[in-house]
Amino acid sequence: MIRLNDIVVKFGDFTALHSISVHVKEGEFFTFLGPSGCGKTTTLRTLTGFIEPVSGSVVVKGKDITHVPIEERSIGIVFQSYALFPTMTVYDNIAFGLKLKKLKKPEVDRRVREIARKVDLSDEQLAKAVSQLSGGQQQRVAIARALVTGPAIICMDEPLSNLDAKLRVQLRNELKKMQKDFGITTIYVTHDQEEALTLSDRIAVFNKGVIEQVGTPNEVYNHSATEFVCNFIGDINRLEPEAVRALNQAGGSIDPAARNYIRLERIHVNVEPKAGAAVLEGTVDSREYYGLYIKYYIRLAGQTIKVIEKNDGVNIYEAGQKVRVVMDPRDVMAYPAAAQQ
């Protein structure tokens, strides 16, 4: 569906994108994920036509659109700020692109009301000024405006970042449902790892103008290709050589000189170890209570590690308590020591 082939973007002497190549399948929810300034929005703007690359090509459905004007690309865009017209009604905001296409009034009206129903905007809301709506309602207007012209692709640049945490989670779920209902190919930009893992079919993880890994949420989380991805996606423990030696004594074959990591939920407290797992004696340093789960900080093997345990309401460990910590060497992700930049 979409192919970005060896895209290079420069701003003066600064190279923002270094030979970016991505293939997005039709109907896929594909996320560009990374910290601020990593190149994800620049890549999106190159796809949509706001930025022209120094070299490389943008191909959609087999057609090279690298030098095609923005308005001819059939790509809907939802900006971080929504870029709505605050003094216009919701109806006129949604209808704006259709009027530019010089469609007849009855056709404009049919399309506006049809898309409004699909994104749960009422006739009463259509008559209001955008400035009278809540943040969540404005986001629906921005999505409706992007979809009403029937684009082949919709691009969203941090569309939830201006909302409060509770509304962000609610609209995240609605976004995914809408995308599945419409079946439209979606490119989504975010710095929020949880958002990316929740929404995406696949994720491209950006770092300093390059893509470190492309994969499913499970692949980038549990099988991180690089040390950067391993650290950026979710929380993780880096294991010091003493802990690695203990794992190796249990049958592991981990290089103590490498940079070794293990996810918090892969470590267990006071459970019966499975074959091949290591048991280390530790002391609870402190805990954080989250309700659904508890995060423990446990001193062992010359370091403090973080452990997440499901809260069963019974087995809750106190600071200073001795515990048996179980780790499986097969859960360790290892990277060459020289790989860290």
C-alpha positions, 0 to 999 in steps of 0.5 A, spaced: 500 500 500 505 505 502 512 504 501 517 509 503 524 507 499 530 510 502 528 517 504 533 522 506 531 529 509 535 534 510 534 541 513 541 545 511 547 541 514 542 537 518 540 530 516 533 529 519 532 522 516 537 517 514 535 512 508 528 511 511 524 505 508 517 502 510 512 498 507 505 499 510 500 494 508 493 496 506 488 497 512 494 496 517 494 501 523 501 503 523 505 507 528 511 511 528 514 511 535 520 515 538 522 520 543 521 528 541 526 530 535 527 522 532 524 523 525 517 520 526 513 527 524 518 529 519 517 522 516 509 523 516 510 530 513 514 527 507 509 522 506 503 527 506 507 532 502 509 537 506 516 536 506 520 533 499 526 529 500 533 530 498 532 523 495 528 516 496 521 515 493 514 515 496 510 510 493 502 509 494 498 503 491 504 502 486 504 510 484 510 514 485 507 520 489 514 523 491 513 530 487 505 530 487 502 536 491 499 535 497 491 536 495 492 530 490 495 525 494 488 522 497 491 522 504 487 525 510 490 528 516 489 529 523 494 534 526 496 535 533 492 541 534 486 539 530 487 545 526 479 546 526 476 553 524 474 555 531 469 560 529 465 555 524 460 550 525 462 543 526 458 542 520 462 547 516 469 544 518 467 537 516 464 540 509 470 544 508 474 539 504 468 537 500 466 544 498 473 545 495 472 539 491 466 543 488 461 538 490 453 539 490 450 541 496 446 535 497 452 531 496 456 535 501 450 534 506 449 527 505 456 525 506 457 530 512 451 527 516 453 520 514 460 521 517 458 525 523 453 518 525 459 514 524 464 518 529 458 519 534 457 526 532 449 528 533 445 533 529 445 538 535 453 538 535 453 539 528 450 546 529 455 548 534 461 552 533 467 548 534 469 552 540 463 550 544 465 542 544 470 538 549 477 536 547 474 529 545 468 532 541 473 536 537 478 530 536 472 527 533 470 533 528 478 532 526 477 525 524 471 526 521 473 532 516 479 527 515 475 522 513 469 525 509 473 526 502 474 518 502 482 518 502 485 512 501 490 513 507 489 517 514 495 520 518 494 522 525 500 526 528 499 525 536 492 526 536 491 525 543 497 528 546 492 535 548 487 531 552 487 529 559 489 521 561 482 518 562 479 521 556 486 519 552 485 512 554 477 512 552 478 515 545 484 511 544 479 505 544 474 509 540 480 510 535 482 503 534 474 501 533 473 507 528 479 504 524 477 497 524 470 499 522 472 504 516 478 499 514 482 505 512 490 504 512 492 509 518 499 512 519 499 514 527 505 518 530 506 518 538 511 518 543 507 514 548 509 507 548 503 504 551 499 508 546 503 505 540 502 498 543 495 498 544 493 501 538 498 498 533 498 492 528 505 494 527 510 499 530 516 503 527 521 505 532 525 511 531 531 514 534 535 520 531 533 519 524 533 512 523 528 506 524 531 501 529 526 496 529 519 494 525 515 489 528 508 487 532 507 490 539 509 483 541 515 483 537 518 490 539 516 489 546 518 482 548 524 481 542 527 488 542 532 488 536 536 493 539 538 496 546 535 502 544 528 499 543 529 495 549 530 501 553 525 505 550 519 500 550 516 499 557 520 499 563 526 494 564 531 491 569 539 491 566 542 486 570 549 487 573 554 481 572 553 478 579 546 477 577 548 474 570 553 469 574 547 467 578 543 465 572 548 462 569 549 457 575 542 455 574 544 453 566 544 459 563 549 461 558 549 469 558 555 473 557 556 477 563 560 482 559 554 484 554 548 489 556 543 484 559 536 486 560 529 483 563 522 485 563 519 486 570 513 482 569 518 476 567 521 476 574 517 472 580 517 472 587 516 466 592 514 462 586 516 454 585 521 455 580 520 451 573 526 447 570 532 452 568 530 458 572 534 461 577 532 462 584 536 468 588 535 471 595 533 478 596 530 483 600 524 488 599 527 495 599 520 498 597 514 497 594 509 501 589 501 499 590 497 500 583 491 496 585 491 491 579 499 490 581 504 492 585 511 494 583 517 491 588 524 494 589 528 488 591 535 488 593 539 482 590 546 480 587 549 487 588 543 491 585 536 493 586 531 490 581 524 492 579 518 486 579 511 487 578 506 482 581 499 481 580 495 483 586 492 478 589 490 481 596 494 476 600 501 475 598 503 483 599 511 483 601 513 489 606 520 493 606 525 489 609 522 482 608 526 476 605 524 473 599 526 468 593 526 471 586 525 467 580 528 469 574 529 464 567 535 465 563 531 465 557 527 471 558 534 475 558 535 480 552 542 481 551 546 486 547 553 487 545 557 492 550 559 496 544 552 497 541 550 503 546 551 510 543 
